[in-house]
Amino acid sequence: MSHNTFGHLFRVTTWGESHGPAIGCVVDGCPPGIRFRLADIQAELDRRRPGQSRFVTQRREPDQVRILSGVLPEDDGETVVSTGTPISVMIENVDQRSKDYSEIAERYRPGHADYSYEMKYGLRDYRGGGRSSARETATRVAAGAIARRIVPGMVVRGALVAIGEKEIDRGNWDWDFIDHPENPFFTPDPKSISVFTEYLDEIRKSGSSVGAVIEVVAEGVPPGLGAPLYSKLDQDICANLMSINAVKGVEIGNGFAAARIRGEENADEMRTGVDGQPVFLSNNAGGILGGISTGQPIVARFAVKPTSSILTPRKSVDRSGAEVEVVTKGRHDPCVGIRAVPIGEAMLACAIADHYLRHRGQTGKG
């Protein structure tokens, strides 16, 4: 199977399956001299880790990360420094329950990649989806933790802004609340907790699922990253975000809303700041114009579909063509979009880190 790598200079290759012994990734192209702690990577994986609330899958994976190559330890015993060689990361799988999937071994689950996967490869791993499982995204989060340190001063944050038909109140936005221990939703709106809780409890008890919208923001990104044609920064950001399991739509800045307003509303006007540099009066473009970063915050949103593994019977067929009903048992997220927040952050960080290195290689700036 090909196509397991993304990025150009900052290249990430992931490997492993949902029910195999381990998953991992190889980060190639990380410059030498990048310092980080193993705890920094672990902290990001802990944010994505399953089993942390009743609103996500109860699969119990510690997601303990190991770095096998590409770094040297520093004297403090906690920090490592990249050597410029491939950084290999491994995460063991410890809580697989392959028997949960035995009933669908011959059946195609509606909404899943079972049918299309088998049509392409002639076989499929029915145990949690194998290579197409969202379990693989843990490795991307590890790579994203390294990518965050490539661009000096860059800060990448994400938030869940809608679950199904319920949306946050942006007037209550509080970045500091997103990782609060009593916030199981990555929401920036404290008042949305009770709304989301009641709504998702109803969805979960009915044996169904619901989708979500995630917003990711990168601040401290220098202007000039990207290219005007076939290597646009927003193009690669969209590709990275769309590659996340269950994502069905991506937008930058105003996105689709830009099609519903007039030109004078959409254009980000400019003035001269106190330092003599241009200042944008709005950010409808989401920090990218003509495929190139402007220096403003880069803002992207992506839509995650409802989890396809549900207890509600759905019509389908099996390998022989017989008509069947499928009920997917096991441990599944009633809203898979919740744990997509740290994944979206990681993929945004990887795209920007890659373009930062390409910009530095082409122009010598960085």
BALOBA-1460 file (C-alpha; in Angstrom, 3 decimals):
// residues 366
<rec num="1" residu="m" x="0.000" y="0.000" z="0.000"/>
<rec num="2" residu="s" x="1.416" y="3.362" z="-1.026"/>
<rec num="3" residu="h" x="0.560" y="6.908" z="0.076"/>
<rec num="4" residu="n" x="1.544" y="6.715" z="3.740"/>
<rec num="5" residu="t" x="3.596" y="9.926" z="3.706"/>
<rec num="6" residu="f" x="2.698" y="13.617" z="3.765"/>
<rec num="7" residu="g" x="4.845" y="16.739" z="3.599"/>
<rec num="8" residu="h" x="7.807" y="17.727" z="1.427"/>
<rec num="9" residu="l" x="10.755" y="18.841" z="3.557"/>
<rec num="10" residu="f" x="9.077" y="18.047" z="6.877"/>
<rec num="11" residu="r" x="7.921" y="14.562" z="5.876"/>
<rec num="12" residu="v" x="5.863" y="12.247" z="8.046"/>
<rec num="13" residu="t" x="5.376" y="8.566" z="7.278"/>
<rec num="14" residu="t" x="2.974" y="6.661" z="9.520"/>
<rec num="15" residu="w" x="2.726" y="2.903" z="9.977"/>
<rec num="16" residu="g" x="0.694" y="0.308" z="11.852"/>
<rec num="17" residu="e" x="-2.903" y="-0.826" z="12.241"/>
<rec num="18" residu="s" x="-5.617" y="-0.436" z="14.836"/>
<rec num="19" residu="h" x="-5.341" y="-4.015" z="16.100"/>
<rec num="20" residu="g" x="-1.659" y="-4.647" z="15.414"/>
<rec num="21" residu="p" x="1.014" y="-4.695" z="18.140"/>
<rec num="22" residu="a" x="1.951" y="-1.038" z="17.662"/>
<rec num="23" residu="i" x="1.582" y="2.100" z="15.567"/>
<rec num="24" residu="g" x="4.183" y="4.732" z="14.817"/>
<rec num="25" residu="c" x="5.642" y="7.298" z="12.509"/>
<rec num="26" residu="v" x="8.941" y="8.423" z="11.038"/>
<rec num="27" residu="v" x="9.532" y="12.184" z="10.924"/>
<rec num="28" residu="d" x="12.119" y="12.927" z="8.258"/>
<rec num="29" residu="g" x="13.453" y="16.400" z="7.545"/>
<rec num="30" residu="c" x="13.390" y="17.790" z="11.058"/>
<rec num="31" residu="p" x="16.406" y="20.139" z="11.211"/>
<rec num="32" residu="p" x="19.176" y="19.338" z="13.672"/>
<rec num="33" residu="g" x="19.222" y="21.257" z="16.934"/>
<rec num="34" residu="i" x="15.461" y="21.268" z="17.631"/>
<rec num="35" residu="r" x="15.010" y="20.757" z="21.382"/>
<rec num="36" residu="f" x="11.957" y="19.215" z="22.986"/>
<rec num="37" residu="r" x="10.985" y="16.957" z="25.849"/>
<rec num="38" residu="l" x="9.431" y="13.536" z="25.552"/>
<rec num="39" residu="a" x="6.871" y="14.870" z="28.029"/>
<rec num="40" residu="d" x="5.852" y="17.499" z="25.452"/>
<rec num="41" residu="i" x="4.884" y="14.781" z="22.974"/>
<rec num="42" residu="q" x="3.208" y="12.718" z="25.684"/>
<rec num="43" residu="a" x="1.128" y="15.701" z="26.801"/>
<rec num="44" residu="e" x="-0.324" y="16.066" z="23.295"/>
<rec num="45" residu="l" x="-1.051" y="12.345" z="23.053"/>
<rec num="46" residu="d" x="-2.783" y="12.460" z="26.429"/>
<rec num="47" residu="r" x="-5.152" y="15.117" z="25.100"/>
<rec num="48" residu="r" x="-6.198" y="12.805" z="22.254"/>
<rec num="49" residu="r" x="-6.177" y="9.591" z="24.301"/>
<rec num="50" residu="p" x="-9.426" y="7.555" z="24.351"/>
<rec num="51" residu="g" x="-11.419" y="6.582" z="27.444"/>
<rec num="52" residu="q" x="-11.288" y="9.950" z="29.219"/>
<rec num="53" residu="s" x="-15.053" y="10.563" z="29.345"/>
<rec num="54" residu="r" x="-18.329" y="8.823" z="28.522"/>
<rec num="55" residu="f" x="-18.524" y="10.871" z="25.332"/>
<rec num="56" residu="v" x="-15.623" y="9.074" z="23.615"/>
<rec num="57" residu="t" x="-14.629" y="5.468" z="22.970"/>
<rec num="58" residu="q" x="-13.859" y="3.486" z="26.129"/>
<rec num="59" residu="r" x="-10.864" y="1.734" z="24.559"/>
<rec num="60" residu="r" x="-8.146" y="1.988" z="27.222"/>
<rec num="61" residu="e" x="-4.905" y="2.916" z="25.528"/>
<rec num="62" residu="p" x="-2.154" y="4.641" z="27.568"/>
<rec num="63" residu="d" x="-0.578" y="5.854" z="24.301"/>
<rec num="64" residu="q" x="2.866" y="5.763" z="25.893"/>
<rec num="65" residu="v" x="5.266" y="7.215" z="23.349"/>
<rec num="66" residu="r" x="8.790" y="5.952" z="22.640"/>
<rec num="67" residu="i" x="11.396" y="7.655" z="20.456"/>
<rec num="68" residu="l" x="13.635" y="5.097" z="18.789"/>
<rec num="69" residu="s" x="15.976" y="7.284" z="16.733"/>
<rec num="70" residu="g" x="16.931" y="10.750" z="15.573"/>
<rec num="71" residu="v" x="17.607" y="12.453" z="18.919"/>
<rec num="72" residu="l" x="20.346" y="12.848" z="21.512"/>
<rec num="73" residu="p" x="19.662" y="13.276" z="25.247"/>
<rec num="74" residu="e" x="20.579" y="16.526" z="26.973"/>
<rec num="75" residu="d" x="22.229" y="16.707" z="30.381"/>
<rec num="76" residu="d" x="18.982" y="17.455" z="32.237"/>
<rec num="77" residu="g" x="17.684" y="13.957" z="31.473"/>
<rec num="78" residu="e" x="14.380" y="15.281" z="30.139"/>
<rec num="79" residu="t" x="15.269" y="17.219" z="26.995"/>
<rec num="80" residu="v" x="16.379" y="15.714" z="23.707"/>
<rec num="81" residu="v" x="17.813" y="17.434" z="20.655"/>
<rec num="82" residu="s" x="17.169" y="16.399" z="17.066"/>
<rec num="83" residu="t" x="20.172" y="15.204" z="15.089"/>
<rec num="84" residu="g" x="18.727" y="15.875" z="11.626"/>
<rec num="85" residu="t" x="18.260" y="12.153" z="10.979"/>
<rec num="86" residu="p" x="14.844" y="10.436" z="10.864"/>
<rec num="87" residu="i" x="12.961" y="10.574" z="14.169"/>
<rec num="88" residu="s" x="11.166" y="7.272" z="14.695"/>
<rec num="89" residu="v" x="8.245" y="7.214" z="17.127"/>
<rec num="90" residu="m" x="6.398" y="4.136" z="18.405"/>
<rec num="91" residu="i" x="3.180" y="3.730" z="20.417"/>
<rec num="92" residu="e" x="2.156" y="0.239" z="21.524"/>
<rec num="93" residu="n" x="-1.446" y="-0.983" z="21.248"/>
<rec num="94" residu="v" x="-2.473" y="-2.654" z="24.499"/>
<rec num="95" residu="d" x="-6.296" y="-2.806" z="24.535"/>
<rec num="96" residu="q" x="-7.422" y="-4.384" z="21.273"/>
<rec num="97" residu="r" x="-10.659" y="-6.389" z="21.309"/>
<rec num="98" residu="s" x="-10.701" y="-7.931" z="17.866"/>
<rec num="99" residu="k" x="-13.596" y="-10.251" z="18.782"/>
<rec num="100" residu="d" x="-15.882" y="-7.195" z="18.982"/>
<rec num="101" residu="y" x="-15.712" y="-7.062" z="15.180"/>
<rec num="102" residu="s" x="-16.246" y="-10.742" z="14.354"/>
<rec num="103" residu="e" x="-19.907" y="-10.222" z="13.402"/>
<rec num="104" residu="i" x="-19.009" y="-7.739" z="10.646"/>
<rec num="105" residu="a" x="-16.113" y="-9.731" z="9.167"/>
<rec num="106" residu="e" x="-18.214" y="-10.529" z="6.080"/>
<rec num="107" residu="r" x="-20.463" y="-7.456" z="6.165"/>
<rec num="108" residu="y" x="-19.902" y="-3.950" z="4.859"/>
<rec num="109" residu="r" x="-20.675" y="-1.308" z="7.484"/>
<rec num="110" residu="p" x="-22.623" y="1.650" z="6.052"/>
<rec num="111" residu="g" x="-20.591" y="4.860" z="6.232"/>
<rec num="112" residu="h" x="-17.304" y="3.025" z="6.687"/>
<rec num="113" residu="a" x="-14.537" y="2.348" z="4.195"/>
<rec num="114" residu="d" x="-15.176" y="-1.427" z="4.280"/>
<rec num="115" residu="y" x="-16.561" y="-1.696" z="0.749"/>
<rec num="116" residu="s" x="-14.314" y="0.834" z="-1.008"/>
<rec num="117" residu="y" x="-11.205" y="-0.488" z="0.770"/>
<rec num="118" residu="e" x="-11.919" y="-4.051" z="-0.336"/>
<rec num="119" residu="m" x="-12.713" y="-2.967" z="-3.885"/>
<rec num="120" residu="k" x="-9.274" y="-1.320" z="-4.080"/>
<rec num="121" residu="y" x="-7.059" y="-3.890" z="-2.312"/>
<rec num="122" residu="g" x="-9.053" y="-7.114" z="-2.606"/>
<rec num="123" residu="l" x="-9.037" y="-7.565" z="1.171"/>
<rec num="124" residu="r" x="-9.637" y="-5.594" z="4.338"/>
<rec num="125" residu="d" x="-8.821" y="-5.758" z="8.025"/>
<rec num="126" residu="y" x="-12.269" y="-5.782" z="9.632"/>
<rec num="127" residu="r" x="-10.779" y="-5.431" z="13.135"/>
<rec num="128" residu="g" x="-11.476" y="-1.774" z="13.728"/>
<rec num="129" residu="g" x="-10.688" y="-0.802" z="10.163"/>
<rec num="130" residu="g" x="-7.017" y="-1.743" z="10.232"/>
<rec num="131" residu="r" x="-4.968" y="0.883" z="8.416"/>
<rec num="132" residu="s" x="-7.991" y="3.130" z="7.852"/>
<rec num="133" residu="s" x="-8.751" y="3.316" z="11.575"/>
<rec num="134" residu="a" x="-8.612" y="6.628" z="13.423"/>
<rec num="135" residu="r" x="-6.196" y="4.886" z="15.789"/>
<rec num="136" residu="e" x="-3.476" y="5.880" z="13.300"/>
<rec num="137" residu="t" x="-4.000" y="9.559" z="14.136"/>
<rec num="138" residu="a" x="-2.151" y="9.178" z="17.440"/>
<rec num="139" residu="t" x="1.055" y="9.063" z="15.420"/>
<rec num="140" residu="r" x="0.165" y="12.318" z="13.665"/>
<rec num="141" residu="v" x="-0.288" y="14.002" z="17.042"/>
<rec num="142" residu="a" x="3.216" y="12.880" z="17.990"/>
<rec num="143" residu="a" x="4.601" y="14.301" z="14.737"/>
<rec num="144" residu="g" x="2.673" y="17.530" z="15.300"/>
<rec num="145" residu="a" x="4.259" y="17.950" z="18.727"/>
<rec num="146" residu="i" x="7.645" y="18.068" z="16.989"/>
<rec num="147" residu="a" x="6.371" y="20.300" z="14.176"/>
<rec num="148" residu="r" x="5.235" y="22.927" z="16.696"/>
<rec num="149" residu="r" x="8.901" y="23.565" z="17.541"/>
<rec num="150" residu="i" x="10.074" y="24.150" z="13.987"/>
<rec num="151" residu="v" x="8.626" y="27.661" z="13.538"/>
<rec num="152" residu="p" x="9.978" y="30.075" z="16.199"/>
<rec num="153" residu="g" x="7.192" y="31.678" z="18.214"/>
<rec num="154" residu="m" x="4.364" y="29.764" z="16.553"/>
<rec num="155" residu="v" x="1.395" y="28.789" z="18.751"/>
<rec num="156" residu="v" x="-1.230" y="26.347" z="17.434"/>
<rec num="157" residu="r" x="-4.529" y="25.913" z="19.254"/>
<rec num="158" residu="g" x="-7.845" y="24.280" z="18.443"/>
<rec num="159" residu="a" x="-11.388" y="24.226" z="19.759"/>
<rec num="160" residu="l" x="-14.649" y="22.403" z="19.171"/>
<rec num="161" residu="v" x="-17.189" y="25.015" z="18.047"/>
<rec num="162" residu="a" x="-20.235" y="22.844" z="17.269"/>
<rec num="163" residu="i" x="-21.632" y="19.396" z="18.007"/>
<rec num="164" residu="g" x="-24.445" y="18.465" z="15.673"/>
<rec num="165" residu="e" x="-26.982" y="21.296" z="15.728"/>
<rec num="166" residu="k" x="-25.577" y="22.809" z="18.940"/>
<rec num="167" residu="e" x="-23.058" y="25.668" z="18.620"/>
<rec num="168" residu="i" x="-20.949" y="27.628" z="21.061"/>
<rec num="169" residu="d" x="-21.461" y="31.300" z="21.854"/>
<rec num="170" residu="r" x="-18.335" y="32.977" z="20.465"/>
<rec num="171" residu="g" x="-18.850" y="35.844" z="22.881"/>
<rec num="172" residu="n" x="-17.840" y="33.437" z="25.672"/>
<rec num="173" residu="w" x="-14.621" y="32.277" z="23.953"/>
<rec num="174" residu="d" x="-11.908" y="31.431" z="26.505"/>
<rec num="175" residu="w" x="-8.773" y="29.685" z="25.212"/>
<rec num="176" residu="d" x="-7.698" y="28.822" z="28.771"/>
<rec num="177" residu="f" x="-10.884" y="26.821" z="29.365"/>
<rec num="178" residu="i" x="-10.296" y="24.364" z="26.508"/>
<rec num="179" residu="d" x="-7.953" y="22.092" z="28.504"/>
<rec num="180" residu="h" x="-9.776" y="22.524" z="31.831"/>
<rec num="181" residu="p" x="-10.133" y="19.135" z="33.577"/>
<rec num="182" residu="e" x="-13.919" y="19.562" z="33.748"/>
<rec num="183" residu="n" x="-14.196" y="20.249" z="30.011"/>
<rec num="184" residu="p" x="-14.617" y="16.941" z="28.092"/>
<rec num="185" residu="f" x="-15.395" y="18.680" z="24.797"/>
<rec num="186" residu="f" x="-12.438" y="21.009" z="24.045"/>
<rec num="187" residu="t" x="-15.039" y="23.793" z="23.923"/>
<rec num="188" residu="p" x="-13.905" y="27.403" z="24.490"/>
<rec num="189" residu="d" x="-17.360" y="28.325" z="25.840"/>
<rec num="190" residu="p" x="-17.874" y="27.302" z="29.495"/>
<rec num="191" residu="k" x="-21.640" y="27.704" z="29.168"/>
<rec num="192" residu="s" x="-21.791" y="25.128" z="26.372"/>
<rec num="193" residu="i" x="-20.787" y="22.240" z="28.677"/>
<rec num="194" residu="s" x="-24.292" y="21.609" z="29.996"/>
<rec num="195" residu="v" x="-25.807" y="21.983" z="26.517"/>
<rec num="196" residu="f" x="-23.371" y="19.548" z="24.894"/>
<rec num="197" residu="t" x="-23.671" y="17.100" z="27.820"/>
<rec num="198" residu="e" x="-27.447" y="16.855" z="27.646"/>
<rec num="199" residu="y" x="-27.419" y="16.660" z="23.856"/>
<rec num="200" residu="l" x="-24.728" y="13.958" z="23.614"/>
<rec num="201" residu="d" x="-26.211" y="11.876" z="26.425"/>
<rec num="202" residu="e" x="-29.430" y="11.715" z="24.450"/>
<rec num="203" residu="i" x="-27.547" y="10.760" z="21.269"/>
<rec num="204" residu="r" x="-25.463" y="8.129" z="23.048"/>
<rec num="205" residu="k" x="-28.396" y="6.474" z="24.838"/>
<rec num="206" residu="s" x="-30.325" y="6.241" z="21.575"/>
<rec num="207" residu="g" x="-27.502" y="4.186" z="20.041"/>
<rec num="208" residu="s" x="-26.658" y="6.868" z="17.496"/>
<rec num="209" residu="s" x="-23.877" y="9.407" z="16.866"/>
<rec num="210" residu="v" x="-23.400" y="12.995" z="15.754"/>
<rec num="211" residu="g" x="-20.793" y="15.127" z="13.974"/>
<rec num="212" residu="a" x="-18.837" y="18.227" z="14.971"/>
<rec num="213" residu="v" x="-17.023" y="21.302" z="13.683"/>
<rec num="214" residu="i" x="-13.463" y="22.030" z="14.832"/>
<rec num="215" residu="e" x="-11.609" y="25.325" z="14.509"/>
<rec num="216" residu="v" x="-7.800" y="25.446" z="14.555"/>
<rec num="217" residu="v" x="-5.747" y="28.625" z="14.773"/>
<rec num="218" residu="a" x="-2.000" y="29.182" z="14.287"/>
<rec num="219" residu="e" x="-0.542" y="32.439" z="15.609"/>
<rec num="220" residu="g" x="2.999" y="33.725" z="15.215"/>
<rec num="221" residu="v" x="3.279" y="32.472" z="11.632"/>
<rec num="222" residu="p" x="5.577" y="34.769" z="9.599"/>
<rec num="223" residu="p" x="4.373" y="36.276" z="6.328"/>
<rec num="224" residu="g" x="5.581" y="34.777" z="3.075"/>
<rec num="225" residu="l" x="4.999" y="31.054" z="3.600"/>
<rec num="226" residu="g" x="3.431" y="29.246" z="0.674"/>
<rec num="227" residu="a" x="3.318" y="29.843" z="-3.072"/>
<rec num="228" residu="p" x="0.850" y="31.410" z="-5.494"/>
<rec num="229" residu="l" x="0.047" y="28.305" z="-7.537"/>
<rec num="230" residu="y" x="0.603" y="24.609" z="-6.924"/>
<rec num="231" residu="s" x="1.977" y="24.767" z="-3.412"/>
<rec num="232" residu="k" x="-0.412" y="27.161" z="-1.730"/>
<rec num="233" residu="l" x="-0.248" y="27.167" z="2.044"/>
<rec num="234" residu="d" x="-4.037" y="26.896" z="2.346"/>
<rec num="235" residu="q" x="-4.039" y="24.102" z="-0.233"/>
<rec num="236" residu="d" x="-1.702" y="21.980" z="1.881"/>
<rec num="237" residu="i" x="-3.481" y="22.861" z="5.128"/>
<rec num="238" residu="c" x="-6.755" y="21.719" z="3.584"/>
<rec num="239" residu="a" x="-5.155" y="18.509" z="2.313"/>
<rec num="240" residu="n" x="-3.737" y="17.726" z="5.765"/>
<rec num="241" residu="l" x="-7.029" y="18.392" z="7.545"/>
<rec num="242" residu="m" x="-9.079" y="16.509" z="4.954"/>
<rec num="243" residu="s" x="-6.822" y="13.465" z="5.443"/>
<rec num="244" residu="i" x="-8.096" y="13.087" z="9.021"/>
<rec num="245" residu="n" x="-10.579" y="10.246" z="9.368"/>
<rec num="246" residu="a" x="-14.275" y="11.240" z="9.043"/>
<rec num="247" residu="v" x="-13.526" y="14.805" z="7.868"/>
<rec num="248" residu="k" x="-15.930" y="15.826" z="5.099"/>
<rec num="249" residu="g" x="-15.237" y="19.539" z="4.668"/>
<rec num="250" residu="v" x="-12.537" y="22.170" z="5.289"/>
<rec num="251" residu="e" x="-12.613" y="25.962" z="5.078"/>
<rec num="252" residu="i" x="-10.065" y="28.746" z="5.583"/>
<rec num="253" residu="g" x="-11.050" y="32.050" z="7.187"/>
<rec num="254" residu="n" x="-14.592" y="32.971" z="6.187"/>
<rec num="255" residu="g" x="-14.731" y="29.888" z="4.005"/>
<rec num="256" residu="f" x="-18.149" y="29.216" z="2.520"/>
<rec num="257" residu="a" x="-19.580" y="32.276" z="4.264"/>
<rec num="258" residu="a" x="-17.474" y="34.423" z="1.899"/>
<rec num="259" residu="a" x="-19.795" y="33.392" z="-0.936"/>
<rec num="260" residu="r" x="-22.715" y="35.062" z="0.824"/>
<rec num="261" residu="i" x="-21.296" y="38.544" z="1.418"/>
<rec num="262" residu="r" x="-20.232" y="41.485" z="-0.743"/>
<rec num="263" residu="g" x="-16.685" y="42.310" z="-1.773"/>
<rec num="264" residu="e" x="-16.367" y="45.328" z="0.499"/>
<rec num="265" residu="e" x="-17.336" y="43.161" z="3.478"/>
<rec num="266" residu="n" x="-14.973" y="40.325" z="2.633"/>
<rec num="267" residu="a" x="-11.789" y="42.269" z="1.732"/>
<rec num="268" residu="d" x="-9.459" y="42.737" z="4.692"/>
<rec num="269" residu="e" x="-8.701" y="46.466" z="4.694"/>
<rec num="270" residu="m" x="-5.264" y="47.717" z="5.720"/>
<rec num="271" residu="r" x="-3.714" y="50.695" z="7.489"/>
<rec num="272" residu="t" x="-0.214" y="51.636" z="8.616"/>
<rec num="273" residu="g" x="0.637" y="50.657" z="12.179"/>
<rec num="274" residu="v" x="2.657" y="52.622" z="14.721"/>
<rec num="275" residu="d" x="5.789" y="50.736" z="13.622"/>
<rec num="276" residu="g" x="5.223" y="51.702" z="10.003"/>
<rec num="277" residu="q" x="4.181" y="48.189" z="9.030"/>
<rec num="278" residu="p" x="0.803" y="47.343" z="7.446"/>
<rec num="279" residu="v" x="-2.002" y="46.359" z="9.829"/>
<rec num="280" residu="f" x="-5.052" y="44.368" z="8.730"/>
<rec num="281" residu="l" x="-8.385" y="45.586" z="10.074"/>
<rec num="282" residu="s" x="-10.017" y="42.146" z="9.793"/>
<rec num="283" residu="n" x="-9.062" y="38.571" z="8.978"/>
<rec num="284" residu="n" x="-11.692" y="37.196" z="6.636"/>
<rec num="285" residu="a" x="-8.924" y="35.556" z="4.598"/>
<rec num="286" residu="g" x="-7.837" y="33.460" z="7.554"/>
<rec num="287" residu="g" x="-4.240" y="34.655" z="7.390"/>
<rec num="288" residu="i" x="-3.610" y="33.568" z="3.796"/>
<rec num="289" residu="l" x="-3.840" y="35.601" z="0.580"/>
<rec num="290" residu="g" x="-2.979" y="34.151" z="-2.815"/>
<rec num="291" residu="g" x="-1.751" y="30.970" z="-1.176"/>
<rec num="292" residu="i" x="0.822" y="32.888" z="0.937"/>
<rec num="293" residu="s" x="0.691" y="33.688" z="4.659"/>
<rec num="294" residu="t" x="0.103" y="37.329" z="5.621"/>
<rec num="295" residu="g" x="1.407" y="37.188" z="9.181"/>
<rec num="296" residu="q" x="-2.115" y="37.235" z="10.599"/>
<rec num="297" residu="p" x="-3.453" y="34.248" z="12.550"/>
<rec num="298" residu="i" x="-4.157" y="31.314" z="10.252"/>
<rec num="299" residu="v" x="-7.712" y="30.114" z="10.861"/>
<rec num="300" residu="a" x="-9.150" y="26.859" z="9.518"/>
<rec num="301" residu="r" x="-12.279" y="24.876" z="10.299"/>
<rec num="302" residu="f" x="-13.180" y="21.300" z="9.443"/>
<rec num="303" residu="a" x="-16.389" y="19.290" z="9.638"/>
<rec num="304" residu="v" x="-16.353" y="15.780" z="11.090"/>
<rec num="305" residu="k" x="-19.195" y="13.440" z="10.139"/>
<rec num="306" residu="p" x="-21.140" y="11.351" z="12.686"/>
<rec num="307" residu="t" x="-19.378" y="8.176" z="13.793"/>
<rec num="308" residu="s" x="-20.427" y="5.400" z="11.410"/>
<rec num="309" residu="s" x="-20.174" y="2.656" z="14.067"/>
<rec num="310" residu="i" x="-23.567" y="2.810" z="15.784"/>
<rec num="311" residu="l" x="-25.997" y="0.440" z="17.519"/>
<rec num="312" residu="t" x="-28.921" y="1.504" z="15.349"/>
<rec num="313" residu="p" x="-29.502" y="-1.214" z="12.686"/>
<rec num="314" residu="r" x="-28.540" y="-0.086" z="9.167"/>
<rec num="315" residu="k" x="-29.246" y="-1.768" z="5.831"/>
<rec num="316" residu="s" x="-26.265" y="-3.181" z="3.937"/>
<rec num="317" residu="v" x="-24.953" y="-6.214" z="2.041"/>
<rec num="318" residu="d" x="-22.315" y="-8.817" z="2.740"/>
<rec num="319" residu="r" x="-19.476" y="-10.124" z="0.582"/>
<rec num="320" residu="s" x="-21.774" y="-12.595" z="-1.178"/>
<rec num="321" residu="g" x="-24.233" y="-9.846" z="-2.089"/>
<rec num="322" residu="a" x="-26.895" y="-10.916" z="0.415"/>
<rec num="323" residu="e" x="-28.875" y="-8.114" z="2.002"/>
<rec num="324" residu="v" x="-28.228" y="-7.763" z="5.735"/>
<rec num="325" residu="e" x="-28.702" y="-5.406" z="8.667"/>
<rec num="326" residu="v" x="-25.586" y="-4.187" z="10.433"/>
<rec num="327" residu="v" x="-25.291" y="-3.271" z="14.108"/>
<rec num="328" residu="t" x="-21.762" y="-2.247" z="15.090"/>
<rec num="329" residu="k" x="-20.985" y="-3.383" z="18.631"/>
<rec num="330" residu="g" x="-17.881" y="-2.526" z="20.618"/>
<rec num="331" residu="r" x="-16.422" y="0.701" z="21.945"/>
<rec num="332" residu="h" x="-17.042" y="3.723" z="19.741"/>
<rec num="333" residu="d" x="-17.186" y="7.514" z="20.014"/>
<rec num="334" residu="p" x="-20.733" y="8.941" z="19.955"/>
<rec num="335" residu="c" x="-18.988" y="12.058" z="18.596"/>
<rec num="336" residu="v" x="-15.613" y="11.293" z="17.055"/>
<rec num="337" residu="g" x="-15.112" y="15.025" z="16.446"/>
<rec num="338" residu="i" x="-14.297" y="15.635" z="20.112"/>
<rec num="339" residu="r" x="-10.911" y="13.906" z="19.941"/>
<rec num="340" residu="a" x="-10.234" y="15.461" z="16.531"/>
<rec num="341" residu="v" x="-9.185" y="18.756" z="18.145"/>
<rec num="342" residu="p" x="-5.554" y="17.777" z="18.970"/>
<rec num="343" residu="i" x="-5.355" y="15.921" z="15.645"/>
<rec num="344" residu="g" x="-6.377" y="19.060" z="13.736"/>
<rec num="345" residu="e" x="-3.812" y="21.086" z="15.654"/>
<rec num="346" residu="a" x="-1.111" y="18.571" z="14.744"/>
<rec num="347" residu="m" x="-1.941" y="18.526" z="11.043"/>
<rec num="348" residu="l" x="-2.016" y="22.334" z="10.895"/>
<rec num="349" residu="a" x="1.352" y="22.501" z="12.682"/>
<rec num="350" residu="c" x="2.867" y="19.960" z="10.273"/>
<rec num="351" residu="a" x="1.683" y="21.876" z="7.194"/>
<rec num="352" residu="i" x="3.086" y="25.172" z="8.448"/>
<rec num="353" residu="a" x="6.381" y="23.620" z="9.601"/>
<rec num="354" residu="d" x="6.827" y="22.078" z="6.155"/>
<rec num="355" residu="h" x="6.210" y="25.392" z="4.399"/>
<rec num="356" residu="y" x="8.499" y="27.216" z="6.824"/>
<rec num="357" residu="l" x="11.383" y="24.907" z="5.892"/>
<rec num="358" residu="r" x="10.581" y="25.179" z="2.172"/>
<rec num="359" residu="h" x="10.480" y="28.978" z="2.441"/>
<rec num="360" residu="r" x="13.813" y="29.002" z="4.264"/>
<rec num="361" residu="g" x="15.342" y="26.739" z="1.634"/>
<rec num="362" residu="q" x="14.096" y="28.874" z="-1.247"/>
<rec num="363" residu="t" x="14.668" y="32.374" z="0.100"/>
<rec num="364" residu="g" x="17.150" y="31.924" z="2.963"/>
<rec num="365" residu="k" x="14.697" y="33.666" z="5.297"/>
<rec num="366" residu="g" x="13.426" y="32.083" z="8.476"/>
